[in-house]
Amino acid sequence: MSDKARKLFEALDLDENGTLTRVEVITALRTKGPSLAASGDLPIWALGDDDASSALFDAADQNGDEELTLEEFSAVVDRRFGWS
């Protein structure tokens, strides 16, 4: 797990409970995405609309419980963003 994935997960965890919901991911990427990209914590090409954010969530939700753990999240973003 990369430090970048951990940092991005923490930025998206709006309620700071250690998991991400679909709504959290969509909301956080919509509101924080541009500043995360500007600071280098998210690839600029990874900014997308709500459907793209939802697709990222679906790709990471390996067990289908509608919550992402740090491990699920990092496994996808490290590979997708080339951070591993």
C-alpha positions as CSV (number, residue, x, y, z in Angstrom):
1,M,0.0,0.0,0.0
2,S,1.4,3.3,-1.0
3,D,1.5,6.4,1.1
4,K,-0.3,8.3,-1.7
5,A,-3.2,5.8,-1.5
6,R,-3.4,6.2,2.3
7,K,-3.4,10.0,2.0
8,L,-6.1,10.0,-0.6
9,F,-8.2,7.6,1.4
10,E,-8.0,9.8,4.5
11,A,-8.9,12.9,2.4
12,L,-12.0,11.1,1.0
13,D,-13.1,9.7,4.4
14,L,-15.3,12.7,5.2
15,D,-16.8,11.3,8.4
16,E,-13.3,9.9,9.5
17,N,-14.7,6.5,10.4
18,G,-12.1,4.5,8.6
19,T,-14.3,3.3,5.7
20,L,-15.6,5.0,2.5
21,T,-19.2,4.8,1.2
22,R,-20.2,5.5,-2.4
23,V,-21.7,8.8,-1.4
24,E,-18.5,9.8,0.4
25,V,-16.3,9.0,-2.6
26,I,-18.6,10.9,-5.0
27,T,-19.0,13.9,-2.7
28,A,-15.3,14.1,-1.7
29,L,-14.0,13.7,-5.3
30,R,-16.5,16.4,-6.4
31,T,-15.6,18.9,-3.7
32,K,-11.9,18.0,-2.9
33,G,-10.8,16.5,-6.2
34,P,-9.5,19.6,-7.9
35,S,-7.4,20.7,-4.9
36,L,-6.2,17.1,-4.5
37,A,-5.1,17.1,-8.1
38,A,-3.5,20.5,-7.8
39,S,-1.4,19.3,-4.9
40,G,-0.4,16.1,-6.7
41,D,-2.4,13.8,-4.4
42,L,-4.7,12.7,-7.2
43,P,-3.8,12.4,-10.9
44,I,-5.5,15.1,-12.9
45,W,-6.9,12.6,-15.3
46,A,-8.6,10.8,-12.4
47,L,-11.0,13.7,-12.0
48,G,-14.3,12.7,-13.4
49,D,-18.0,13.0,-13.1
50,D,-20.2,11.2,-10.6
51,D,-20.4,8.1,-12.8
52,A,-16.6,7.8,-12.9
53,S,-16.4,8.2,-9.2
54,S,-19.1,5.5,-8.7
55,A,-17.2,3.2,-11.1
56,L,-14.0,3.6,-9.1
57,F,-16.0,2.7,-6.0
58,D,-17.5,-0.4,-7.7
59,A,-14.0,-1.5,-8.8
60,A,-12.7,-1.3,-5.3
61,D,-15.6,-2.8,-3.4
62,Q,-14.2,-6.4,-3.7
63,N,-16.6,-8.0,-1.2
64,G,-19.7,-6.0,-2.3
65,D,-20.6,-4.7,1.2
66,E,-20.9,-1.1,-0.1
67,E,-18.1,0.1,2.1
68,L,-14.4,0.4,1.2
69,T,-11.6,-0.4,3.6
70,L,-8.2,1.2,3.2
71,E,-7.0,-2.2,1.8
72,E,-9.7,-2.5,-0.8
73,F,-9.2,1.1,-1.9
74,S,-5.5,1.1,-2.0
75,A,-5.4,-2.2,-4.0
76,V,-7.3,-0.4,-6.8
77,V,-5.9,3.1,-6.8
78,D,-2.3,1.9,-6.4
79,R,-2.7,-0.2,-9.6
80,R,-5.0,2.3,-11.5
81,F,-2.9,5.3,-10.7
82,G,0.5,3.6,-11.0
83,W,1.4,4.1,-7.4
84,S,2.5,0.6,-6.5
